[in-house]
Amino acid sequence: MKHKEIALAGNANSGKTTLFNLLTGANQRVGNWPGVTVERKSGYLKKDKQLLLQDLPGIYSLAPYTPEELVARKYLLTDRPQQILDVVDATNIERNLYLTLQLLETKIPLVVALNMTDLLKKQGRRINTKKLAYLLGVPVVKISALKKKNIDSLITELKKDEAKEIVYPKYDPRLEAALAMITEQLEGIVSVAEQRFYAIKLFERDEQIQAELQLDAKRREKIAELIKTAEKVFEDDSSSIIINARYDYISHLMDQCVIDEGDFSLSLSDRIDLVVTNRYLALPIFFGVMWLVYYLSIQVIGGAGSDWVNDVLFGEYIPDNAQRILQAWHVAPFMQGLIIDGIIGGVGAVLGFLPQIMMLFLCLGILEDCGYMSRIAFVMDRIFRRFNLSGKSFIPLLISTGCGVPGIMSTRTIESEKDRKMTIMLTTFMPCSAKLTVIALVAGIFFKGQSLAAPAAYFLGIIAVICSGIYLKKTPLFAGEPQPFVMELPTYHLPKLDNIIRYVWNKSRGFVKKAGTIIFASMVLIWLLSNYNFKLQPVPQDSSMLRDFGSLLAPIFAPLGFGDWRAVSAVLTGLIAKENCVATLQVAFGNPSSQAQFAHLLTAAYTPMAAYAFLAFNLLCAPCFAAIGAMHKEYGDAKWTWRAVGYQTFLAYLAAMLIYQTSLLVSGTFSFLNVLLVILGVSLLVYGLIFKKSYQPPTDDLMETEGSEWSQL
Amino acid sequence: MVATVILGVVIFALVARIIYTRFISHKNTDCESCHNVGCPLVDVQKVTKKDKL
């Protein structure tokens, strides 16, 4: 059975992934910011398994500027799908048609899906689809992927076997003459269908295409001469000539097909943006929103659910029934201890946070789906730019609030290698769902009723990113100008229930699965370590192997306020998975039967600020093994991975130490050593952020670089 | 005694399997495990095909 392969192309945020999910029934994550689709993904059409859809990354052109554009262009040119489904955002039609024109140049049969047409009315705009289809020479179907409108008509169009012959858009006659002469030079080198695309790319002096075609010197000279002549005629450089020609053509299309009824009127989305992205209000609004999200998730609604799961489900129901069954089966006491105190106690301690995790992702899902999170990246770009950072680095951070691994991988969208490496290093500072268990534990037990405790952890992550960015950008490893950041701000819309349910379901399922696998295995090992000595004899926890391991490193953590073997063991096991921090504490404190008893034991062992230092250290230190593995994969180098892990652990230590030692100073109970540590920590911070001079590349290096560029030209 | 042995074998076999798949064979690490939590970067078709196999 032969499949018809259709490429799904379009600008970032034009609704491609939503349409892809709708057509294929796939469960792809729909992100309301660019860069969600870094690699292409495929799926068969739900209603016709002969049609294979390839979801390409969101792109603005077929120029090889970004990794996304490279992925898309390579696929279109080398694999040449039978058809392209071009998703055009009707609310931004001018810019979206720029890509459409380039797709037409590939001469691959095209169908235009004019998406988000339901929003046009609010914009005071009408589009004559029939006229647009006539002028472009391809079918144009009005749809709304989000509201599932007119999808059947689009499928019917895709199923048609005989695709229309592509007619190239014709530009200025003088440009057309030059392109025709370049096309002549390509005869016998590329197929007739591809000649137009290659001619334009050669005219634009696309280096990759030049290298790919390997034209002989005579043809190269002839083409260079043609381009120079055209540049003289137009008094512009060749790539600008093409860009202007395309926009002139689009402007002609707009005149013919688009009617604006309410010129210069602001849409509701624009009016909301005037407030939400306002220079002075944006940050306070963001802080307010995130405070509310964390307060609701951890201390109010999610907290109530967690109390029930901890105290009733894993406090009474499951352990009591398990004990009854194990006793009836005459299971040995040590095995009963392993199952009830180790596995049920440890895994239960993690699963107890499920209601809070679900609530947090429900809130974050709503914020992302309605379009607010994209504004945060835009707002943060304004702040990041002041410190030589790019707003593009903030998108991986947003993705990291779910899991650090995809956050690290999404750094692939950052073109600058230095910025990419730095972002990989900083991405895991953001609290992921695993770290949320530590935040919830500390905020719930040590800071009950204090609504700022949990959101402060989120902001601590952001502050760590900004401060690290300022410092690292001054070092030779990361010095350089920030990359430009262009971002599509989607129109605000009401969050879609199935999108949010899918988001919460995926995150919660992953959390439960992790508790049932990696946390389960960790708990078996931790229970054994905390109940046996090195001679493998059962002993109280105070004489166990875990105590010995923890005690060995405990002095290092004493300045942070938690130089205690149980907390240190929790930090170490947290490297396997951050949820282990909570589970290890539960097991190390003898698996107390209720949350109140656990809280009592913890508050007796640590002061609130020591607990917050513990939270800060776990938030910022080396991430779990899975994230370290992802870092290694992205760096492709063990040295860089160690460098990143070392920096993260150092910063975590510094932050935790400052939190604890400063709290001692403020409380009035301090020694000379406390003062010394605070002075040392603050001096390091002040030097790194303020006094350290930015690295300037030596003049010789600059000359060499310039020389090499000239020689290439 | 029998129940203790059976439970011991089951629990430690599961632990060994998890350690093997997560840290030794790398079967369920990085991208693929992230598919379970909704990773945006994974090729759905590849994973579905693999699951079917």
Interface residues (C-beta under 8 A of the other chain):
Chain A: A26 N27 Q28 R29 G31 V36 T37 V38 E39 R40 K41 S42 G43 L326 W329 H330 V331 A332 M335 L338 I339 I343 I399 G402 C403 V405 P406 M409 S410 S433 R502 Y503 N506 K507 R509 G510 F511 K513 T517 I518 F520 A521 V524 L525 F625 A626 G629 A630 K633
Chain B: M1 A3 T4 L7 G8 I11 F12 L14 V15 I18 I19 R22 F23 T29 D30 C31 S33 C34 N36 V37 G38 C39 P40 L41 V42 D43 V44 Q45
